[in-house]
Amino acid sequence: MILVNGGVPMAFAGTEAPAAYGELISIGGLGPSVNAKLSSTVADILQTKLSIDSSRFYIKFYDVQRSFFGFNGSTF
């Protein structure tokens, strides 16, 4: 799932040039090498689709337990 809120004022590194912040939540599968690949892929997408330089975004990774994620009236 991806949610994009465009047009939200954001200051990053002292300027209001295009910037982004994201959070990626996964039920397992994250780790240093996977996170690095995902960060690189997101950087490419932000650059090509939204003209946001890779030095102007943060992404936060969360690896959660199945029981911490609800779906369809229960948890995974």
C-alpha positions as CSV (number, residue, x, y, z in Angstrom):
1,M,0.0,0.0,0.0
2,I,1.2,3.5,-0.8
3,L,-0.3,6.8,0.2
4,V,0.9,10.0,-1.3
5,N,-0.1,13.4,0.0
6,G,1.0,15.9,-2.5
7,G,1.0,19.6,-1.9
8,V,1.8,19.3,1.8
9,P,4.2,22.0,2.9
10,M,7.5,20.3,4.0
11,A,10.8,21.8,5.1
12,F,13.8,19.6,4.6
13,A,17.4,20.6,5.2
14,G,16.3,24.2,5.6
15,T,14.5,24.5,2.2
16,E,11.1,23.9,0.8
17,A,12.3,22.2,-2.4
18,P,10.5,19.0,-3.2
19,A,11.0,16.4,-0.4
20,A,9.4,13.2,0.9
21,Y,9.1,11.1,4.0
22,G,7.8,7.5,4.0
23,E,7.3,4.6,6.3
24,L,7.4,1.0,5.1
25,I,5.9,-1.7,7.3
26,S,6.4,-5.4,6.6
27,I,5.5,-8.6,8.4
28,G,8.9,-10.1,8.2
29,G,11.4,-10.0,5.4
30,L,13.2,-6.7,6.3
31,G,16.8,-6.4,7.2
32,P,19.9,-4.3,6.2
33,S,20.4,-5.6,2.7
34,V,16.6,-5.7,1.8
35,N,16.1,-2.2,3.3
36,A,19.0,-0.9,1.2
37,K,17.5,-2.3,-2.0
38,L,14.1,-1.0,-1.2
39,S,15.5,2.5,-0.3
40,S,17.3,2.5,-3.7
41,T,14.2,1.5,-5.5
42,V,12.1,4.2,-3.8
43,A,14.7,6.8,-4.5
44,D,14.6,5.9,-8.2
45,I,10.8,6.2,-8.2
46,L,10.7,9.5,-6.4
47,Q,13.3,10.9,-8.8
48,T,11.7,9.7,-12.0
49,K,8.0,10.2,-11.1
50,L,8.1,13.2,-8.7
51,S,11.5,14.9,-9.3
52,I,12.5,14.4,-5.7
53,D,16.2,14.0,-5.3
54,S,17.4,11.0,-3.4
55,S,19.1,13.3,-0.9
56,R,15.7,14.9,0.0
57,F,13.8,12.0,1.5
58,Y,13.8,9.7,4.5
59,I,12.2,6.3,4.7
60,K,11.6,4.5,8.0
61,F,11.4,0.7,8.0
62,Y,9.3,-1.3,10.4
63,D,9.5,-5.1,10.7
64,V,6.4,-6.1,12.8
65,Q,5.2,-9.4,14.2
66,R,2.1,-10.9,12.5
67,S,0.0,-10.4,15.6
68,F,0.7,-6.6,15.5
69,F,-1.1,-6.2,12.2
70,G,-4.9,-6.4,11.9
71,F,-6.9,-7.6,8.9
72,N,-10.4,-8.7,8.3
73,G,-11.4,-8.6,12.0
74,S,-8.4,-10.5,13.2
75,T,-4.6,-10.5,13.0
76,F,-2.2,-12.2,10.7
